[in-house]
Structures are given as structure tokens and as C-alpha cells.
């Protein structure tokens, strides 16, 4: 036993510690809410452990290191190390509440089925009623409750959004590409010889009067190119 705590296991190398005051806290809270049967004490202990493991999951997700998870009379603590920004501290603070909300989301729709189980009343009381009360209590913006660090996440997210909008508005707009200078060779009409009707001469064997020719017919394009080449040769 170290500092009044003893280890009951490890998770990803981090020790899970129980402080001697945990039993006193669990019994006191359960009696306060009217849950006097020992099975309620075990369920409440499990709920507190889920809360702290929720913090641990977000610690790992943010690239930080969990030093230990300790459960005591006031609930518990997830101690972690590493260079964490205020944003990451706030995200980690949401871990416990989110884990409890996950439990509530699983149990709440099946209350009738849970009630039919052995110790169903205790299960519903701890996992729904007491769980909901703990969520509300933990989100109060008072240290050392999670809400003191968790709720500022909304203001930080809004500040990030405003900063992103300002930086996007300050970005210089791309200039339109300058127009290409005119090409005299393309603009000038080709200097080709014309006949008496002011028409360009065509090869004698070139027939453009076919009814089967259309504007997108490749054969028509080939004949026109032949006509231009013929006119150039007559120049």
C-alpha cells in the first residue's frame, strides 16, 4: 500500500489504484440515495471506474501518457503527463461524462428488460438515476469538477472558428490571368488566291455537295484541309 492506495490491476501499463477511503465514499453515497444493498455498492464502484477510464481513453487519444487511475471517496482521478494544450485538457475532461453517457444510452432504452434481471432495480437505480445525477453534478463549472475544464471547450471552439474565418477573409484573392496578346497570324485572313467569283479554288476532284456530309463529319474536315492545301499550292 502506497499513500493509502493499493493496486488492483493495470491498463496499458498504467496502474489502477484503490484508496482506503473509497469504501467509505461508496457506502455514504449509496445510503444517501437509498441504495443500501451491497450489490449497489459494487455497481457504483464500477460506474466510477468507467468514468475514470473514459478520461484515460481521451488521454491516449491525444498522445499523452496515463500515469495512474486512482479511485477514492470523492470519486477518482486520472493522472496523466505530457505536453497538453488547453484544448487537450478540456477534451480529456469530457472523457468521464462521455463514458457515463454511453452507459446511459445503452441501458435507458431497455429499462423493462433490465428490471426483469436479478438485481434489476439496483441496476436501473445506479446506471440510470444515479448515473444521470453524477453527469449533471460533474458538468457544474466548479473546481475540482470536470465542468470547470470541460465547458470552456465551447468558447475555445468558437474562438477557433472566428480565427479561421478571419484568416480566410484576409487571404489574397488569386489574380485573374492576363489575357494573351493577339496573334497576328491567327487574326489575319490567309492570303490565298481566289477565282473570278472571289472564291478560293478547290481541287477538281473535291466534291462538297454530298448530302451525307455533316458539320461533325471527319471526312468533311479532311476535304476542307485538302482545299486549303490546294489553294496554297496555287498561290
Secondary structure, 3 states (H helix, E strand, C coil): CECCEEEEEEECCEEEEEECHHHHHHHHHHHHCCCCCHHHHHHHHHHHHHHHHHHHHHHHHCCCEEEEEEEECCEEEEEEECCCCHHHHHHHHCHHHHHHHHHHHHHHCCHHHHHCCCCHHHHHHHHHHHHHHHHHHHCCCCCCCCHHHHCHHHHHHHHHHHHHHHHHHHCCCCCCCCCCCCCHHHHCCCCCCECCCCCECCCCCCCCCCCCCCCCCHHHHHHHHHHHHHHHHHC
